[in-house]
Amino acid sequence: MPRIHFQQQLAELKDKILAMAALSQQALEASVDAFLQRDPGLCQFVRDNEKAINAAQRELDELAYDLLAKEQPMAIDLRFILAVIKINGDLERIGDQAMSIVLRAAEMIEGDPVDLPLDIDGMRNHASRMIRTALQSLLDADALVAESVLAMDDEIDRMNRIAHQELTRFIQEHPELSPQALQAIIISRNLERIADHATNIAMDVIFWVRGADVRHQLTAAVD
């Protein structure tokens, strides 16, 4: 009977992390829409959503730490709880990055519209796809799907580099519009960081399923 209750608690933990993920994805989508549509209402939605994300993070952490303390899980169950704690942190930081986008969008809404060389919708779609894929790998306990997220990170890095180059050139050609372009550079970086958090989530899934920490392998490959 205690074992059944423990498995029910693990299932609850998974449900909560997926609910947390939904809030973070909403924040990403709404923050970019706020920028594209110049919509103050969407800016406020993201601000309110940030409060819900923070509350959900605290609730999930409490449940996870309670399971660690009371159940003393071993092997794969222990790795799952540890992975959820780390994933929870990355999802909260995705919300933080969305808030940063909204702050930039809110400032730009106050000025005249400017046609900037930034494929923010393309970057948003790619980052969102990475998050969805990472969460699917969590849902299915599929390390191969998680590995596909790691491969997707190169593309958004490339998009961020192009955005930085194009926006820097734009500033040189239109110095009077440099404040808007600088805000766009930060937004591009925010989206690249969101993709990094999706990659972290995928690596945590691999750690849970295989018991392998691939972060050091990636670092070695870069070095």
N, C-alpha and C positions, 0 to 999 in steps of 0.2 A: 504493500500500500504506500509506504513512504516513497518508493521509487516511482510509482505512478504519479504521485503529487509533484515530484521533482521534474518529471518530464512535462507535466502540465505547466509548471513555472517556466521551463525553457521555451515552451511554445508561446507563452505570454510574452516572454522577452523578445522573441522573434516578431510577434505582432506589433509590439511597441516600437521596435527599431524600424519596421516598415512604415508605421504611422509617422514616425519622426522623419523618415525619408520623404514622405509625401509633403510634409510641411516645407522641407528644404527645397524640393523641386518646385513647389508653388512659389516660393520666394524668388528662385532663379527666373522662372518664366515671367512673373509679374514685374520684376525689376527691369528686365530688358524691354518688356512691353511699355513700361513707364517711360523709358528713354525713347523708344521708337514712336510712341503715340503722344509724347509730351503730356502725360496724364498725371496731374497731382493726386487724383484719387487712388491710382495704383501705387504711387509713392507711399501714401498713408496705409494702404493695405499691407505693404511689405513691412512697414514699421510695426503695425499691429501683429503681423505674423511672426515677427522676431520675438515678441514676448511669448507667444505660444511655443516657439522653438526652444527658447531657454527653459521654459517650464517643463516641456517634454524631456529635455536633456536631463534635468535634475531628477525627474521621476524615474527615468530609465536607469540612470546611474545608481540610484538608491536600490532599485530592485536587483540589479546585477551584483552590487557589493553585498547585499543581503544574502544572495544565493552563494556567493563565495564564502561568506562567513559561516553560514548555517549548514550548508550541504557539503562543503569541502569536496567539490567535484574533482574527478581525475580525468586524465587523457583528453579525449576529444571534447567532452562536455566542458572541461576547464578551458580548453582553447576556444570553444565557441563563446563562452562568457567573456573572456579576455578580448576576443575579436569584436564582440558587440560593444564593449566599452570604448574601444578605439574608434570603431565606426561611428558611434554616437558623437564622439568629439569631432570627427571630420564632417559629419552632417551639420553640426552646430556652426562650424567654420564656413560651410557653404552658405548658411544663412547670413553670417557676418559679411561675406563677400557680396552677397545680394544687397545688403544694407549699404555697402560702399557704393555700389552701382546706383542705388536710389539717391544717395546724397549728391552724386555727380549729376544725375538726371534732373534733380530738383533745382540745382543751380543753373543748368542749361535751359530749363523751361522758362526761367525768368528773362532770358535774352531772346534775340531773334533766331529763328531756325537757321541752321548752317548745314550744308551738304558736305559731310565729312567722309574721307576715304577709309571707312571702317565697316567691315562685314560683320556687324554685331549679331545679326540674325543667324548667319552661318556659324559663328562661334558659339552662340547660345545653343543652337541645335546639336552641334557636335558634343558640347559639354553635357547637355541633357541626355544624349544617347549614351554617353559614357556612364553617367550615373545610373540610368535605367539598366544597362547591361550589368554593371557591378551588383546592383540589387537583385537582378535575376539570378546571378551566380550565387548570391547569398540564399535566395529562396530555394534554389535547386541543389545547393551544396555542390556546385559544379566548378571545379578549379580550372577546367579548360575554358569555360566562358569567362572566368575571371582573368585568365591570361590574355584573352582577346582585348580586354580593356587596356592592358599595359601597352599593347601594340597601337592602340588608338591615340595614345598621348602625343606621339610625334606630330600628328596632323595639326592639333591645336597649337602646339609649340610653333609650328611653321606659320600658322595663321596669325599668331601673336607677333612674330618677327616681321611679317609683311605689314601688319597694321602699324607697327612702330616705325618702320621705314617710310611708309606712305604718309603717315601723320607728321613725321619729322620734316619731310619734303614740303608738306602742306604749310607747316609753320614758316618755313623759309620763304615760301611764295606768298603767303598771306599772314604776315606777322601780326596784323591787327586782329586776327582771329585765333591767335595762339592760346588764349585761355580755354576756348572751347576744345581746341585740338588736344591740349594737355589733359583735359578731363577725359577725352576719348581714349587717350593712351592708358590712363589709369583703369578705365572700364575694360579695355582689352586685357590688361594684366589681371584684373579681377576674374575674368572668364577663364583665363589660362590657369589661375590658381584653383578655381572650382574644378577644373579638369584634373588637377593634381590631387585634389581630395578624392575624386572618383577613383583615381589610380590607387590611392592609399586604401580605399575600401576594398578594391579588388585584391590587393596584396594581403589584406587581413583575412579575406575569404580563403585564399590559398593557404595561409597559415593555419586556419581552422581545419580545413579539409585534409591537408597533407602533412601538417606539422612542420612545414618548411618556411623559414623567413627569407623571402626573396628580395627584401630591401637591400641587403648587403651584396647580393648578386648583381643587382642593378647598379649599385654604386661602383662595384668593381668594373662593370662593363663600361661605365662612363669614364672612369679613371684610365 
